[in-house]
Structure formats: C-alpha cells, structure tokens
Amino acid sequence: MEESALRAEEPRASQDDPRLQDLIAEFREMLPGRSATAQAIDRNEPWEQIALKAVEDGYIELADQFDAFVEICLRRAA
C-alpha cells in the first residue's frame, strides 16, 4: 500500500477537538510573533490554513504533517 494511501486512512483531528486546540495554543507560545504561522493561529484561521502557513514558514514540508509536527515539538519542549 502506498504511503499516501496510508495517510488518507489516518483519522484527522477536527478543528473543534479540544486536545488539538490545546496543542496549538502551546505550540503558538513557541513561535516568533512575526511568523505567518503564529499570525494565522492568532486569527483563529482553519487548521488547514495554519498548516499551509507552517509549510511557508519552513516548519514542515507538507500540510498534512502539521498535527504530528506540533505534537513532536511539544514533546521535545517538555
């Protein structure tokens, strides 16, 4: 099975998921205020838009990596 097919089957967190909201809030504290990712979080943009900003800022290569990236950053900071 191809990697992209496996990714499509993974459950996606909803924007209303309190766990993901908490992770994003913690992650936001790590970001410089001028980054596009931080500004998107501050504007409460949809996760997809925040993920695209994270790609533009160079934090991740693909927008669908955003959830995992945030969790990894927070684990390392703990």
N, C-alpha and C positions, 0 to 999 in steps of 0.2 A: 504494500500500500504506500502511496506517495506521501511525503511529509505534509504537503498542502492539504491532502485529503484527511490526514490525521488531525491537523489543526482545525479543520472545519467541523469536526465532530466534538471538539472540546467545548465544555459549557462556557458561555460568555457571561460575565458579570453584568448585571443591569446597572444603569446609572442610579437607580433608586436603592441599590444594595448598600446598606449602612456600613458593612465591612469595607467595601471598596471606597466609600466616601471617607472613612477614617484613614485608610491608607493614603488616599490622595491628599488629605489635609496634612498628614505627617510628612509626606513627600514634598509638599509645597514649601514647608519650612526649610528644606534643604536647598531650594533653588534660589539663584540670584533674582532679585525683584524685576530686573530688566529683561529676563528671558521670556521669549514668546510663550513657553510652556507655563511659566508662573502666571503670566498675564491671562492666559486662557483659563487657568484654574480660578483665578480671582474673579473672572467674568462669569463663572459657572457655565462655561461652554460645555456642550456634549462631550462625553469621553472620547468619541471618535475624533473630534476637533483637537482636543488636548493631546491625543496620541499623535496626530499629524504634526502638531507644533513640536512635540518631543523628537520626532524624526527630523524636522527642520533645524532644531537646536543641536542635533547630533547625539542625543542621548540614546536613541535606538535606531535600527535600520528599517524596521517595518512597523507600521502602526499596530498590527495585531500582537506585537511583543510588549505592549505598554503595561498591561496588568502584571505580567511576570517581572518586568523591569522594576516597577515600583516596589513590589514585594522584596525583591533581591536587595535593592537599595536600603530598604528599611531594616532588613535582617542584618546587613553589614553595619549599619549605624548603631544597632542595639548593643 
